[in-house]
Amino acid sequence: EPEVTQTPSHQVTQMGQEVILRCVPISNHLYFYWYRQILGQKVEFLVSFYNNEISEKSEIFDDQFSVERPDGSNFTLKIRSTKLEDSAMYFCASSEGENIQYFGAGTRLSVL
Amino acid sequence: DAKTTQPNSMESNEEEPVHLPCNHSTISGTDYIHWYRQLPSQGPEYVIHGLTSNVNNRMASLAIAEDRKSSTLILHRATLRDAAVYYCILRDVRDDKIIFGKGTRLHILP
């Protein structure tokens, strides 16, 4: 069964460093998303992406965050200068239409 | 901003049916009822969704009240693998994102 793949599974970084989280969505999907989940808290929407542009973003998704689809298969989330409070699980999701979203297993980001 | 209300946790015995309730009294006519679940250390996983009629798929059944102000996710025969947090979510037909609440943590007893 096709699945969303995220790498790395765990990323450790120093505060102030840039990180790039990578996702390979399901191949025929057109809509892409990033969510995050701080330990013990709810899953929070960050951004949605369609047709090579951001379609919606939350207030969490500030100027420190950016997304890109650099080629036909990858979808990345970049955090320019990480803060301690960016430590969380980051989930990528994709969907064929604006309906069922398929999530990856997540990347655990630890900012020290 | 909670649009749905679910119990914090529930317990069920293995191999028995489980009924997970959800209240959504402020549901609008264009809101679909979606259920996702999150197994331990995993990303959320789609379970089922519906608008007005009851729905069945290989994972579960969704029973929607006639006034649409509540719904019930039914797992017909729970297994240990069904232990997860279950999220009941309202999504407007025009809405791209999923807004997750706290969900119901389902414990399955062997």
Boltz contact constraints between the chains, C-beta under 6 A:
constraints:
  - contact:
      token1: [A, 42]
      token2: [B, 100]
      max_distance: 6.0
  - contact:
      token1: [A, 43]
      token2: [B, 100]
      max_distance: 6.0
  - contact:
      token1: [A, 45]
      token2: [B, 97]
      max_distance: 6.0
  - contact:
      token1: [A, 48]
      token2: [B, 96]
      max_distance: 6.0
  - contact:
      token1: [A, 48]
      token2: [B, 97]
      max_distance: 6.0
  - contact:
      token1: [A, 55]
      token2: [B, 96]
      max_distance: 6.0
  - contact:
      token1: [A, 56]
      token2: [B, 96]
      max_distance: 6.0
  - contact:
      token1: [A, 91]
      token2: [B, 43]
      max_distance: 6.0
  - contact:
      token1: [A, 98]
      token2: [B, 96]
      max_distance: 6.0
  - contact:
      token1: [A, 100]
      token2: [B, 46]
      max_distance: 6.0
  - contact:
      token1: [A, 103]
      token2: [B, 43]
      max_distance: 6.0
  - contact:
      token1: [A, 103]
      token2: [B, 44]
      max_distance: 6.0
  - contact:
      token1: [A, 104]
      token2: [B, 43]
      max_distance: 6.0
  - contact:
      token1: [A, 105]
      token2: [B, 42]
      max_distance: 6.0
  - contact:
      token1: [A, 105]
      token2: [B, 43]
      max_distance: 6.0
  - contact:
      token1: [A, 106]
      token2: [B, 43]
      max_distance: 6.0
